[in-house]
Amino acid sequence: MAQTPPGLLISAPSSGTGKTTVMLGLLRALRDTGLTVQPYKSGPDYIDPAFHLAAAGRASFNLDTWAMDTGLLDGVAQQSQGADICVAEGSMGLYDGVATRGQMGFGSSAETAKRMGWPVILVVDVGGQAQSAAATALGFRAYMPDLPFAGVILNRVASPRHERLTRLGMDRAGLPVLGVLPRRGDLTLPERHLGLIQAVEHPDLEAAIAGYADFLRDHVDLDAIRAAAQAGAAPAGGALPKPPAQRIALARDAAFSFTYPHLLSGWRAAGAEILPFSPLADEAPDPSADLVWLPGGYPELHGGTLAAAETFRAGMRRHAETRPIHGECGGYMALGAGLVDKEGTRHEMLGLLGLETSYEKRKFHLGYRRAVLRAPMPGFAAGAALRGHEFHYTTILKEADDPLAEVADADGNPVPETGARRGHVTGTFFHLITGEAGA
């Protein structure tokens, strides 16, 4: 059995409690002490890992008990080799997941912490309460008695009196207080319709992270946090996903950036070459590429630029004549015939699929997806079962191609966004996490 570095998971009772800024400040503060810090994200989030990389200086990976099987989860855990400590960020509330079991569990952060053997630090927003906050924290500790629990960080504390009263409650509940963060309005990250803006778009991300680290150093007990970290045993086996081609041209810029890090690491580890190009800079994919992959992102914010990128458009059309192209979510939208932005302006897209989408007519799509392919797509044969995640506000106005897959949500209910295929081109609204065993 290979031992993983000691680790912790930062979670909260719900979203919006400040755990992301705590996470980023803690990653940088620990790194500044000379530690090699391995960040992780529990769940299918594809925005936070880029912020983690900026804070820790080391690629962050997703751990997902619904989508991933034991082999993949162990393969992702092995990315911590060489690190001194692992710090994972939970998603939503600590116990939030789906109703139907997936490959290993229901997708909650608590499952990730238990599986990895990492104690939980609960970030509790104590605004509007004092001793009562302890009842909330105590309930979270007691809900899963065998879950390792390190203690709490109190966030948005209004005054020394507020801190004293809140600590009294935590002391009575027997909950260690690892930090007390005063209320500060500037400790937030900019957001847009999918949550945080992308790390590459932040106007001064380095200064923001340095500020979070200073704030954490002043108000948390770093030594106690380090001492609370625990190591779990991970099997020596495990593997990351194999590449769908040898030479992969990957769109990479502010319009196309959402790719799960474990996929890229798996592709590279197996010897694939990743050839980045920027559609926004009007770059064509490498003409020697075996496959073009358009990730998700925000093409709806750059419709005019993409419509005018003639070198990019011509290169994509040439590639599609003989070799495969695959797009996910935003990449899928860009492969379509047209995209309507939030102002109602239609922009001509690549036209490699008949898809017409609108961001003017917003409809929220969120959740895990299981897809059984009706036709092959890069890396997978027809009949393969895939696991992924969908998160967008786009409405489909028209689909004019053959459906790619039978798609269902986490509970097995059919999802109308089935993806599309035409010739060598395929696309899906879900972001691929993994194929099921045998895929």
PAKEFI-263146 format. One record per residue: residue in one letter; z, x, y of N, C-alpha, C in turn. Coordinates in pm, whole numbers, padded with zeros to 5 digits, always signed. Example, Ala and Ser with C-alpha at 12.3 -4.5 7.8 and 13.67 -1.06 7.14 Angstrom:
2
A+00780+01319-00569+00780+01230-00450+00780+01320-00330;S+00708+01285-00225+00714+01367-00106+00787+01290+00003;
***
This chain:
439
M+00000+00085-00120+00000+00000+00000+00000+00088+00125;A-00091+00063+00216-00098+00138+00340-00008+00072+00444;Q+00073+00151+00510+00164+00098+00611+00094+00089+00745;T+00108-00025+00812+00054-00040+00946+00159+00003+01047;P+00119+00038+01170+00218+00072+01272+00308-00047+01300;P+00428-00023+01353+00514-00134+01391+00446-00218+01499;G+00476-00349+01498+00409-00436+01593+00495-00551+01641;L+00443-00621+01741+00506-00738+01801+00396-00837+01836;L+00433-00964+01844+00339-01066+01891+00399-01136+02012;I+00323-01140+02120+00365-01206+02244+00313-01349+02241;S+00404-01446+02243+00363-01585+02239+00443-01664+02341;A+00429-01797+02335+00491-01885+02434+00498-02025+02376;P+00576-02113+02438+00578-02252+02393+00446-02325+02415;S+00366-02281+02514+00241-02350+02546+00153-02255+02625;S+00030-02297+02648-00058-02223+02739-00004-02234+02882;G-00043-02138+02965-00008-02145+03106+00130-02095+03141;T+00193-02022+03050+00329-01972+03077+00332-01829+03129;G+00215-01764+03137+00210-01628+03187+00202-01521+03081;K+00175-01558+02956+00179-01456+02850+00066-01354+02861;T-00050-01394+02919-00159-01296+02930-00125-01185+03027;T-00068-01220+03143-00029-01114+03237+00085-01030+03180;V+00177-01092+03107+00282-01014+03039+00219-00919+02938;M+00123-00970+02861+00056-00887+02761-00012-00767+02825;L-00090-00789+02930-00163-00680+02992-00068-00578+03054;G+00037-00626+03120+00134-00534+03178+00206-00454+03072;L+00241-00517+02960+00311-00448+02852+00221-00345+02786;L+00095-00380+02762+00002-00283+02703-00006-00156+02788;R-00024-00175+02918-00039-00059+03006+00093+00017+03021;A+00204-00055+03032+00333+00013+03047+00365+00097+02923;L+00339+00045+02804+00362+00121+02682+00267+00240+02674;R+00143+00217+02712+00045+00328+02712+00088+00439+02807;D+00143+00399+02921+00185+00497+03021+00302+00583+02973;T+00375+00537+02870+00483+00620+02815+00431+00723+02716;G+00300+00724+02692+00240+00819+02600+00209+00763+02463;L+00234+00634+02441+00206+00573+02312+00058+00536+02300;T+00007+00544+02178-00124+00488+02148-00101+00344+02103;V-00153+00250+02181-00122+00108+02162-00246+00036+02108;Q-00229-00035+01996-00339-00114+01938-00320-00261+01975;P-00409-00316+02059-00397-00459+02093-00469-00548+01993;Y-00419-00670+01981-00480-00773+01898-00472-00906+01972;K-00557-00999+01931-00551-01137+01979-00546-01229+01859;S-00447-01316+01854-00440-01415+01747-00528-01533+01784;G-00618-01569+01695-00706-01681+01720-00844-01638+01764;P-00931-01735+01796-01073-01707+01814-01116-01673+01957;D-01025-01635+02043-01058-01605+02182-01150-01483+02191;Y-01258-01494+02271-01349-01379+02286-01351-01326+02429;I-01261-01373+02515-01251-01321+02651-01136-01221+02663;D-01018-01256+02611-00900-01171+02625-00917-01030+02569;P-00986-01009+02454-00994-00872+02402-01052-00770+02501;A-01144-00812+02588-01198-00718+02686-01092-00677+02788;F-01003-00771+02824-00892-00736+02912-00794-00643+02841;H-00769-00670+02713-00681-00582+02636-00735-00438+02632;L-00866-00425+02610-00928-00292+02607-00906-00220+02739;A-00923-00291+02850-00902-00229+02981-00758-00183+02999;A-00662-00260+02946-00522-00226+02965-00475-00116+02870;A-00520-00120+02745-00469-00028+02642-00558+00093+02621;G-00685+00084+02665-00777+00194+02639-00818+00201+02493;R-00806+00090+02423-00838+00086+02280-00889-00054+02249;A-00995-00064+02169-01056-00193+02140-00956-00288+02077;S-00960-00413+02122-00873-00519+02070-00951-00602+01969;F-00880-00655+01868-00945-00730+01761-00874-00863+01740;N-00951-00963+01697-00897-01095+01666-00843-01100+01524;L-00732-01168+01507-00674-01199+01376-00669-01351+01364;D-00729-01406+01260-00748-01550+01256-00729-01601+01114;T-00618-01672+01090-00587-01717+00954-00670-01836+00909;W-00733-01909+01002-00821-02019+00961-00958-01968+00920;A-01014-01879+00999-01152-01835+00976-01161-01718+00879;M-01063-01631+00876-01073-01505+00801-01006-01517+00665;D-01066-01451+00565-01000-01441+00436-00915-01314+00432;T-00847-01291+00320-00756-01177+00311-00827-01045+00333;G-00946-01031+00276-01018-00905+00289-01053-00872+00433;L-01101-00971+00508-01137-00946+00647-01013-00923+00731;L-00908-01003+00709-00785-00985+00787-00728-00845+00764;D-00733-00799+00640-00685-00663+00611-00777-00559+00675;G-00908-00585+00674-00999-00492+00739-00974-00481+00888;V-00943-00593+00952-00910-00591+01095-00777-00521+01118;A-00680-00545+01030-00549-00480+01044-00562-00328+01035;Q-00656-00282+00955-00674-00137+00939-00730-00069+01063;Q-00775-00148+01160-00823-00087+01285-00708-00028+01367;S-00584-00052+01323-00468+00004+01392-00437+00147+01348;Q-00513+00202+01255-00486+00339+01210-00490+00435+01328;G-00389+00521+01336-00378+00616+01445-00299+00566+01564;A-00261+00438+01564-00182+00383+01674-00033+00403+01647;D+00046+00404+01753+00192+00413+01742+00257+00276+01736;I+00193+00176+01797+00250+00042+01803+00137-00059+01819;C+00151-00175+01758+00057-00286+01775+00122-00393+01862;V+00045-00448+01954+00092-00561+02034-00016-00667+02030;A+00019-00786+01980-00075-00897+01969-00041-01005+02069;E-00143-01072+02120-00124-01186+02209-00157-01313+02133;G-00066-01408+02135-00091-01536+02071-00181-01623+02156;S-00229-01733+02097-00307-01829+02173-00235-01964+02172;M-00250-02037+02282-00183-02166+02301-00033-02149+02276;G+00031-02250+02214+00172-02236+02180+00187-02167+02045;L+00306-02116+02017+00331-02034+01899+00288-02101+01770;Y+00313-02231+01756+00286-02300+01630+00159-02385+01634;D+00082-02377+01740-00037-02460+01752-00148-02408+01663;G-00205-02499+01585-00318-02468+01500-00397-02594+01475;V-00473-02597+01367-00550-02716+01332-00478-02792+01222;A-00529-02911+01189-00460-02997+01093-00497-02967+00948;T-00613-02905+00926-00662-02881+00791-00665-02731+00764;R-00611-02692+00652-00601-02550+00617-00738-02486+00606;G-00750-02363+00655-00872-02286+00644-00865-02186+00531;Q-00923-02067+00554-00930-01968+00446-00792-01916+00407;M-00702-01900+00505-00567-01852+00475-00459-01940+00534;G-00492-02019+00634-00389-02098+00700-00450-02190+00803;F-00370-02228+00902-00408-02327+01001-00444-02266+01136;G-00443-02135+01146-00487-02069+01268-00382-02053+01374;S-00254-02068+01342-00149-02055+01445-00109-01910+01465;S-00054-01882+01583-00003-01748+01612+00117-01715+01524;A+00197-01816+01491+00312-01791+01403+00266-01740+01267;E+00156-01796+01214+00103-01747+01086+00060-01602+01097;T-00004-01567+01208-00045-01427+01227+00076-01335+01227;A+00179-01371+01303+00299-01287+01311+00365-01272+01174;K+00376-01383+01102+00439-01378+00969+00357-01294+00872;R+00224-01312+00874+00136-01239+00785+00143-01089+00810;M+00153-01050+00936+00155-00909+00973+00295-00849+00973;G+00398-00935+00966+00535-00885+00971+00581-00847+01111;W+00518-00906+01213+00549-00870+01351+00647-00970+01412;P+00760-00926+01467+00851-01017+01537+00786-01076+01662;V+00827-01197+01695+00772-01270+01809+00860-01248+01932;I+00795-01219+02044+00860-01226+02175+00807-01352+02243;L+00897-01444+02274+00858-01572+02332+00870-01564+02485;V+00758-01581+02554+00758-01585+02701+00787-01730+02742;V+00900-01751+02808+00945-01886+02842+00940-01904+02993;D+00860-02000+03038+00855-02036+03179+00979-02121+03208;V+01074-02065+03285+01201-02134+03308+01202-02206+03442;G+01086-02219+03504+01078-02294+03630+01123-02437+03610;G+01211-02486+03698+01257-02624+03691+01367-02649+03591;Q+01421-02544+03529+01532-02562+03435+01614-02434+03432;A+01727-02438+03367+01812-02319+03355+01861-02310+03211;Q+01987-02356+03182+02037-02348+03045+01948-02426+02946;S+01881-02529+02994+01797-02610+02905+01684-02528+02842;A+01642-02421+02908+01536-02338+02851+01576-02280+02716;A+01706-02259+02697+01754-02204+02570+01730-02302+02455;A+01740-02432+02483+01717-02531+02377+01572-02524+02329;T+01480-02506+02423+01339-02490+02386+01320-02365+02301;A+01371-02253+02348+01354-02127+02275+01421-02133+02138;L+01539-02196+02131+01610-02206+02003+01530-02291+01904;G+01468-02397+01954+01384-02479+01867+01267-02401+01812;F+01208-02314+01894+01096-02233+01845+01142-02132+01740;R+01260-02077+01758+01309-01983+01657+01343-02054+01526;A+01398-02175+01535+01444-02245+01415+01333-02318+01341;Y+01222-02345+01406+01116-02425+01346+01059-02360+01220;M+01049-02227+01220+01006-02151+01103+01110-02043+01080;P+01217-02073+01002+01332-01984+00993+01299-01843+00943;D+01194-01828+00862+01162-01696+00809+01064-01618+00897;L+01032-01670+01015+00947-01598+01109+01031-01495+01184;P+00993-01368+01181+01071-01267+01255+01067-01296+01406;F+01181-01287+01470+01193-01328+01611+01268-01219+01686;A+01203-01159+01786+01263-01047+01859+01348-01093+01976;G+01307-01197+02046+01381-01240+02164+01288-01307+02262;V+01335-01321+02385+01261-01394+02488+01243-01309+02612;I+01135-01336+02684+01117-01289+02821+01117-01413+02909;L+01205-01416+03006+01215-01529+03098+01117-01508+03212;N+01029-01603+03234+00927-01589+03337+00950-01691+03449;R+00907-01651+03570+00916-01734+03690+01060-01774+03721;V+01145-01674+03724+01286-01693+03759+01297-01693+03912;A+01364-01794+03968+01360-01818+04112+01461-01735+04192;S+01575-01698+04132+01682-01633+04208+01781-01570+04112;P+01871-01483+04163+01976-01428+04076+02063-01537+04014;R+02091-01643+04086+02170-01752+04029+02093-01820+03914;H+01965-01842+03934+01882-01901+03830+01882-01812+03705;E+01870-01683+03725+01874-01591+03611+02008-01600+03538;R+02118-01601+03614+02251-01603+03552+02270-01728+03466;L+02231-01843+03520+02246-01968+03444+02157-01970+03320;T+02034-01922+03335+01942-01921+03220+01991-01825+03113;R+02042-01711+03153+02097-01616+03056+02216-01676+02980;L+02299-01754+03051+02413-01817+02984+02365-01903+02866;G+02258-01978+02889+02204-02060+02782+02151-01977+02667;M+02079-01869+02697+02024-01783+02591+02135-01713+02514;D+02241-01671+02585+02355-01609+02517+02421-01707+02420;R+02437-01830+02465+02499-01932+02380+02414-01959+02255;A+02282-01952+02271+02191-01975+02158+02174-01852+02071;G+02228-01737+02114+02214-01615+02037+02075-01554+02044;L+02007-01573+02157+01870-01524+02173+01869-01403+02267;P+01825-01286+02218+01819-01168+02305+01721-01188+02421;V+01763-01151+02541+01676-01156+02658+01622-01016+02680;L+01491-01000+02662+01425-00870+02670+01366-00842+02806;G+01365-00944+02892+01312-00924+03026+01330-01049+03109;V+01337-01029+03241+01350-01140+03336+01250-01115+03448;L+01149-01200+03459+01040-01181+03554+01056-01277+03671;P+01077-01224+03792+01086-01312+03909+00954-01386+03934;R+00967-01500+03998+00848-01579+04031+00764-01504+04134;R+00635-01485+04102+00542-01419+04195+00407-01486+04186;G+00359-01535+04296+00233-01609+04296+00110-01524+04275;D+00122-01391+04294+00003-01306+04283-00022-01258+04141;L+00067-01291+04047+00051-01242+03910-00031-01340+03826;T-00151-01365+03873-00241-01451+03798-00379-01386+03795;L-00455-01421+03692-00592-01374+03680-00687-01485+03723;P-00800-01449+03786-00897-01551+03826-00951-01626+03703;E-00980-01755+03722-01028-01837+03612-01155-01911+03651;R-01227-01957+03546-01339-02050+03565-01339-02145+03446;H-01452-02212+03419-01449-02325+03327-01415-02291+03183;L-01432-02169+03138-01390-02133+03002-01256-02061+03001;G-01183-02067+03112-01055-01995+03118-01069-01877+03213;L-01027-01759+03168-01035-01640+03252-01180-01602+03279;I-01204-01542+03396-01333-01479+03417-01343-01361+03320;Q-01462-01307+03303-01479-01191+03216-01420-01067+03281;A-01376-00975+03196-01318-00851+03247-01418-00776+03335;V-01547-00778+03298-01646-00703+03375-01668-00764+03513;E-01624-00887+03535-01645-00954+03664-01525-00944+03757;H-01410-00897+03706-01290-00893+03790-01313-00798+03906;P-01282-00839+04028-01312-00755+04144-01237-00622+04145;D-01118-00616+04087-01043-00489+04082-00947-00495+03965;L-01001-00492+03846-00919-00511+03727-00818-00398+03707;E-00858-00276+03732-00767-00163+03711-00644-00175+03801;A-00664-00209+03926-00550-00225+04017-00462-00340+03973;A-00523-00448+03926-00444-00563+03880-00358-00526+03761;I-00416-00457+03662-00340-00419+03543-00230-00320+03579;A-00260-00225+03667-00156-00130+03710-00040-00204+03777;G-00073-00308+03854+00032-00388+03918+00115-00464+03816;Y+00050-00521+03715+00125-00589+03609+00218-00492+03539;A+00170-00371+03512+00252-00272+03441+00374-00233+03525;D+00354-00213+03653+00468-00182+03741+00570-00295+03738;F+00521-00417+03745+00608-00534+03743+00686-00542+03613;L+00618-00518+03500+00687-00522+03370+00791-00411+03359;R+00756-00291+03403+00851-00179+03396+00978-00210+03473;D+00962-00279+03586+01078-00309+03670+01166-00420+03613;H+01112-00502+03523+01184-00625+03488+01199-00651+03338;V+01149-00562+03253+01174-00578+03109+01234-00449+03055;D+01299-00461+02939+01360-00346+02873+01259-00291+02772;L+01179-00194+02816+01076-00138+02730+01133-00075+02604;D+01248-00010+02617+01310+00053+02499+01350-00053+02397;A+01406-00165+02444+01445-00272+02351+01323-00334+02286;I+01216-00348+02363+01092-00405+02307+01036-00313+02200;R+01032-00184+02228+00984-00089+02126+01071-00094+02002;A+01201-00101+02021+01293-00102+01907+01277-00229+01823;A+01233-00337+01885+01219-00464+01812+01094-00468+01724;A+00998-00378+01749+00874-00379+01671+00901-00346+01526;Q+00830-00414+01437+00846-00391+01292+00710-00374+01228;A+00706-00296+01121+00582-00271+01049+00576-00357+00924;G+00459-00407+00894+00436-00477+00768+00344-00395+00681;A+00343-00424+00554+00256-00353+00461+00120-00420+00456;A+00014-00341+00460-00122-00394+00450-00192-00326+00333;P-00264-00401+00250-00337-00339+00139-00437-00236+00188;A-00462-00138+00105-00556-00032+00142-00699-00084+00142;G-00725-00199+00076-00859-00256+00073-00893-00326+00203;G-00986-00417+00196-01027-00489+00315-01155-00431+00371;A-01235-00516+00431-01363-00472+00485-01405-00559+00601;L-01475-00498+00696-01531-00571+00810-01670-00623+00772;P-01722-00719+00849-01853-00776+00816-01964-00671+00816;K-02061-00692+00728-02175-00601+00720-02279-00639+00825;P-02360-00542+00868-02458-00570+00973-02574-00654+00921;P-02632-00738+01007-02747-00819+00967-02879-00742+00974;A-02877-00621+01028-02998-00538+01037-02953-00394+01064;Q-03048-00300+01058-03015-00160+01079-03014-00124+01228;R-03113-00171+01300-03122-00143+01444-03116-00277+01518;I-03005-00299+01590-02977-00428+01652-02978-00414+01803;A-03074-00479+01869-03076-00483+02015-02980-00594+02059;L-02876-00555+02134-02769-00648+02171-02769-00668+02322;A-02791-00791+02366-02780-00821+02509-02636-00801+02554;R-02621-00732+02668-02486-00695+02713-02483-00689+02864;D-02434-00793+02929-02414-00791+03073-02328-00912+03110;A-02321-00947+03237-02233-01055+03281-02276-01191+03229;A-02403-01205+03185-02449-01332+03131-02429-01342+02980;F-02419-01227+02912-02411-01224+02766-02310-01118+02722;S-02187-01160+02694-02086-01059+02661-01988-01102+02553;F-02000-01224+02500-01899-01274+02407-01939-01242+02262;T-01896-01130+02214-01917-01094+02073-01783-01048+02017;Y-01746-01099+01901-01617-01059+01843-01617-00910+01809;P-01515-00836+01855-01513-00691+01833-01518-00650+01686;H-01462-00733+01595-01464-00692+01454-01605-00693+01398;L-01693-00779+01453-01832-00778+01408-01900-00647+01447;L-01889-00609+01573-01953-00487+01620-01899-00364+01548;S-01767-00360+01526-01709-00246+01455-01758-00241+01310;G-01769-00359+01247-01821-00362+01111-01965-00317+01103;W-02045-00361+01199-02185-00319+01201-02196-00167+01216;R-02121-00113+01311-02128+00032+01334-02075+00110+01214;A-01965+00062+01155-01905+00132+01041-02000+00140+00923;A-02089+00041+00912-02185+00040+00803-02314+00115+00838;G-02316+00179+00954-02429+00264+00990-02535+00199+01077;A-02513+00075+01120-02612+00010+01206-02609+00072+01346;E-02724+00073+01411-02734+00120+01548-02734-00001+01642;I-02646+00001+01741-02639-00104+01841-02713-00054+01965;L-02814-00127+02007-02900-00086+02118-02882-00185+02233;P-02788-00158+02326-02761-00254+02433-02876-00264+02533;F-02895-00383+02588-02989-00402+02697-02939-00515+02784;S-02984-00518+02910-02936-00616+03008-03049-00708+03052;P-03045-00835+03007-03142-00931+03060-03133-00949+03211;L-03011-00946+03267-02996-00964+03411-03060-00849+03489;A-03067-00730+03429-03134-00617+03492-03282-00614+03457;D-03332-00722+03397-03472-00736+03357-03514-00627+03259;E-03427-00599+03162-03459-00502+03057-03505-00575+02932;A-03607-00523+02868-03653-00576+02741-03572-00514+02628;P-03560-00584+02515-03495-00522+02400-03577-00403+02351;D-03508-00306+02289-03575-00189+02234-03687-00234+02140;P-03810-00189+02161-03920-00236+02077-03909-00193+01931;S-03821-00095+01903-03804-00051+01764-03693-00129+01692;A-03629-00223+01760-03518-00296+01700-03566-00385+01586;D-03484-00394+01481-03513-00486+01371-03472-00629+01406;L-03374-00642+01495-03316-00771+01528-03271-00770+01673;V-03291-00882+01743-03233-00901+01876-03123-01006+01864;W-03007-00974+01921-02890-01062+01916-02849-01094+02058;L-02853-01222+02094-02809-01266+02227-02673-01332+02213;P-02566-01268+02259-02432-01327+02248-02413-01440+02347;G-02297-01503+02337-02259-01603+02435-02220-01539+02567;G-02196-01624+02664-02158-01576+02797-02176-01687+02897;Y-02232-01654+03014-02247-01751+03122-02390-01753+03177;P-02490-01783+03093-02626-01789+03149-02642-01899+03253;E-02556-02002+03247-02567-02111+03344-02535-02065+03487;L-02470-01950+03500-02441-01895+03633-02552-01804+03683;H-02648-01774+03597-02752-01676+03629-02892-01729+03595;G-02909-01861+03602-03034-01921+03559-03155-01869+03634;G-03145-01858+03766-03258-01810+03846-03296-01668+03813;T-03196-01581+03795-03223-01441+03762-03292-01429+03627;L-03243-01504+03528-03303-01498+03395-03445-01555+03396;A-03466-01660+03472-03600-01720+03479-03701-01624+03541;A-03654-01536+03630-03745-01443+03699-03756-01307+03630;A-03685-01287+03519-03682-01156+03452-03801-01142+03359;E-03917-01109+03415-04042-01110+03339-04047-01002+03231;T-03991-00886+03256-03991-00780+03154-03908-00822+03035;F-03792-00877+03062-03706-00930+02954-03778-01039+02877;R-03838-01132+02947-03902-01246+02882-04020-01202+02795;A-04101-01111+02848-04217-01064+02771-04173-00987+02647;G-04068-00905+02661-04018-00829+02547-03963-00918+02438;M-03895-01024+02478-03841-01117+02380-03953-01192+02307;R-04055-01231+02381-04166-01302+02317-04239-01212+02218;R-04261-01086+02254-04327-00993+02162-04244-00975+02035;H-04113-00959+02050-04027-00938+01934-04032-01059+01841;A-04029-01178+01899-04024-01301+01819-04149-01322+01735;E-04257-01255+01769-04380-01273+01692-04367-01220+01549;T-04284-01117+01530-04278-01052+01398-04138-01030+01344;R-04035-01038+01428-03900-01002+01384-03797-01101+01436;P-03679-01105+01372-03581-01211+01404-03508-01191+01537;I-03474-01305+01595-03387-01313+01712-03282-01419+01682;H-03158-01391+01717-03053-01491+01702-02972-01500+01831;G-02939-01623+01871-02857-01644+01990-02736-01730+01959;E-02623-01698+02024-02500-01775+02008-02460-01837+02141;C-02437-01967+02142-02388-02039+02259-02473-02008+02382;G-02426-01926+02475-02508-01893+02591-02639-01829+02553;G-02639-01745+02450-02763-01686+02401-02857-01791+02345;Y-02802-01889+02277-02880-02002+02224-02944-02079+02339;M-02867-02104+02444-02918-02175+02560-03034-02098+02624;A-03022-01966+02632-03126-01884+02692-03254-01883+02609;L-03241-01902+02478-03359-01907+02391-03436-02038+02408;G-03374-02138+02468-03435-02270+02482-03544-02275+02587;A-03596-02396+02608-03705-02415+02704-03654-02422+02848;G-03536-02481+02867-03486-02495+03003-03336-02517+03007;L-03276-02481+03121-03133-02493+03142-03110-02554+03281;V-03034-02662+03288-03000-02726+03415-02862-02677+03458;D-02853-02618+03578-02725-02564+03624-02640-02676+03686;K-02522-02639+03734-02427-02740+03781-02477-02812+03907;E-02571-02751+03980-02628-02818+04098-02742-02911+04061;G-02780-02913+03933-02890-02999+03889-03026-02933+03891;T-03031-02803+03919-03158-02730+03921-03195-02683+03781;R-03317-02712+03739-03363-02667+03609-03426-02529+03619;H-03385-02439+03528-03439-02304+03523-03514-02286+03391;E-03631-02226+03400-03710-02200+03281-03644-02089+03200;M-03617-02117+03072-03561-02015+02985-03673-01955+02898;L-03641-01892+02788-03739-01815+02713-03843-01902+02642;G-03806-02025+02609-03901-02112+02542-03928-02076+02397;L-03842-01995+02337-03859-01958+02196-03803-02067+02104;L-03721-02155+02161-03677-02277+02095-03702-02393+02191;G-03705-02514+02139-03732-02630+02224-03610-02686+02294;L-03497-02621+02282-03369-02669+02333-03371-02684+02486;E-03323-02799+02534-03299-02822+02676-03151-02851+02693;T-03084-02777+02782-02940-02796+02800-02907-02819+02947;S-02792-02882+02969-02750-02912+03106-02603-02880+03123;Y-02574-02804+03228-02436-02783+03269-02396-02882+03379;E-02497-02950+03436-02468-03055+03535-02397-03171+03467;K-02445-03209+03348-02381-03314+03269-02283-03247+03174;R-02161-03228+03221-02065-03148+03146-01998-03230+03037;K-01988-03169+02919-01913-03228+02809-01841-03116+02737;F-01711-03133+02715-01628-03027+02658-01645-03021+02507;H-01676-02901+02457-01688-02877+02313-01596-02761+02278;L-01499-02785+02191-01401-02682+02158-01356-02699+02014;G-01354-02590+01939-01293-02596+01808-01359-02505+01706;Y-01289-02488+01593-01345-02414+01482-01467-02487+01426;R-01556-02410+01365-01673-02467+01302-01695-02401+01164;R-01732-02487+01067-01779-02438+00937-01922-02486+00921;A-02011-02394+00897-02153-02425+00890-02210-02384+00756;V-02287-02471+00695-02362-02437+00574-02509-02432+00612;L-02570-02315+00596-02705-02293+00645-02809-02370+00564;R-02896-02440+00634-03010-02506+00570-03128-02411+00558;A-03125-02305+00634-03231-02204+00634-03165-02069+00660;P-03229-01959+00627-03167-01828+00652-03156-01798+00801;M-03057-01717+00835-03046-01657+00968-03010-01511+00946;P-03021-01427+01048-02998-01284+01026-02864-01255+00958;G-02872-01189+00844-02754-01151+00769-02710-01249+00663;F-02770-01370+00659-02723-01473+00567-02841-01552+00510;A-02830-01587+00383-02933-01665+00316-02906-01814+00333;A-03009-01893+00310-02990-02038+00309-02884-02075+00206;G-02797-02170+00242-02687-02211+00156-02556-02139+00184;A-02561-02030+00261-02438-01957+00293-02348-02041+00382;A-02218-02027+00362-02119-02096+00446-02061-01996+00546;L-02060-02034+00673-02013-01948+00781-01893-02012+00850;R-01809-01928+00906-01697-01975+00988-01713-01922+01129;G-01688-02007+01227-01702-01966+01365-01621-02054+01458;H-01652-02044+01588-01577-02117+01689-01671-02155+01802;E-01654-02276+01854-01739-02327+01961-01654-02358+02083;F-01703-02318+02201-01627-02341+02324-01725-02339+02442;H-01762-02457+02490-01854-02465+02604-01849-02606+02663;Y-01913-02620+02777-01918-02749+02847-02060-02803+02858;T-02152-02747+02782-02293-02778+02798-02332-02902+02718;T-02421-02982+02774-02476-03098+02705-02619-03068+02661;I-02651-03105+02538-02788-03090+02489-02869-03211+02537;L-02977-03183+02610-03066-03289+02654-03176-03317+02552;K-03220-03210+02484-03328-03226+02386-03322-03113+02284;E-03342-03146+02158-03360-03049+02051-03495-03077+01986;A-03581-02976+01984-03717-02999+01936-03752-02910+01817;D-03652-02861+01747-03676-02769+01636-03601-02816+01512;D-03625-02750+01400-03555-02782+01277-03408-02743+01289;P-03316-02827+01240-03174-02789+01242-03149-02669+01153;L-03061-02581+01197-03033-02459+01122-02929-02482+01013;A-02830-02569+01039-02717-02579+00948-02655-02718+00953;E-02579-02747+00849-02488-02861+00851-02355-02809+00905;V-02310-02861+01018-02193-02806+01087-02082-02910+01090;A-01958-02864+01066-01841-02951+01068-01729-02884+01144;D-01635-02966+01193-01518-02910+01259-01414-02868+01155;A-01296-02828+01200-01195-02776+01109-01147-02878+01008;D-01160-03007+01040-01118-03112+00948-01231-03164+00860;G-01350-03103+00873-01463-03145+00792-01548-03256+00852;N-01519-03296+00976-01599-03400+01042-01731-03341+01091;P-01843-03410+01071-01972-03356+01115-01977-03333+01266;V-02044-03226+01304-02063-03190+01445-02212-03198+01475;P-02250-03264+01584-02394-03283+01610-02467-03156+01652;E-02394-03055+01701-02459-02930+01744-02487-02844+01622;T-02602-02865+01558-02632-02804+01428-02704-02670+01439;G-02735-02626+01560-02818-02507+01574-02963-02540+01548;A-03051-02441+01569-03194-02467+01557-03265-02343+01505;R-03384-02365+01452-03467-02254+01406-03614-02286+01433;R-03688-02182+01466-03832-02193+01485-03890-02054+01458;G-03971-02042+01356-04028-01912+01323-03920-01810+01294;H-03923-01700+01367-03826-01593+01347-03699-01612+01432;V-03690-01722+01505-03583-01741+01603-03481-01844+01553;T-03353-01809+01563-03245-01902+01528-03140-01901+01638;G-03062-02008+01645-02954-02014+01743-02849-02115+01703;T-02726-02091+01747-02614-02180+01721-02528-02190+01845;F-02456-02301+01858-02356-02310+01964-02224-02246+01922;F-02202-02227+01792-02077-02162+01751-02095-02010+01749;H-01986-01940+01777-01982-01795+01770-01938-01755+01630;L-02018-01676+01564-01990-01634+01427-01864-01548+01421;I-01773-01581+01329-01658-01497+01298-01679-01426+01166;T-01722-01501+01063-01743-01440+00932-01819-01536+00842;G-01880-01482+00739-01930-01562+00630-01823-01574+00523;E-01822-01686+00453-01727-01700+00343-01768-01611+00226;A-01676-01584+00136-01702-01497+00022-01828-01543-00050;G-01915-01445-00077-02040-01477-00144-02154-01504-00048;A-02123-01516+00084-02230-01543+00181-02311-01417+00210;
***
